[in-house]
Amino acid sequence: MIHVLHLPAQSAFRWVRRIKYALHLSRTRKMLARLDAHLLSDLGLTHEEAEREAVRRAWDPPGHWLE
């Protein structure tokens, strides 16, 4: 038996958007961790800062995004 979760369309689209956003954030954090020191310097980041950002969970957005 298959159980179907009934959500209003707007709510379902909101969840899909959040999941896509979390996956995108996860991918970009992994890419950030692979940048070399020269490129990180161009961004104003150290290797340690990039690594710290890369290990954050996908549902944990950067603080400045919440302002």
Contacts in CASP RR format, 6 or more apart in sequence:
PFRMAT RR
TARGET T0000
AUTHOR 0000-0000-0000
METHOD contacts of the structure
MODEL  1
MIHVLHLPAQSAFRWVRRIKYALHLSRTRKMLARLDAHLLSDLGLTHEEA
EREAVRRAWDPPGHWLE
7 15 0 8 1.000
22 58 0 8 1.000
22 59 0 8 1.000
23 58 0 8 1.000
25 58 0 8 1.000
25 61 0 8 1.000
26 58 0 8 1.000
29 53 0 8 1.000
29 54 0 8 1.000
29 55 0 8 1.000
29 56 0 8 1.000
29 58 0 8 1.000
30 54 0 8 1.000
32 45 0 8 1.000
32 50 0 8 1.000
32 53 0 8 1.000
32 54 0 8 1.000
33 50 0 8 1.000
33 51 0 8 1.000
33 53 0 8 1.000
33 54 0 8 1.000
35 43 0 8 1.000
35 50 0 8 1.000
37 47 0 8 1.000
40 46 0 8 1.000
40 47 0 8 1.000
40 49 0 8 1.000
40 50 0 8 1.000
45 53 0 8 1.000
53 62 0 8 1.000
END
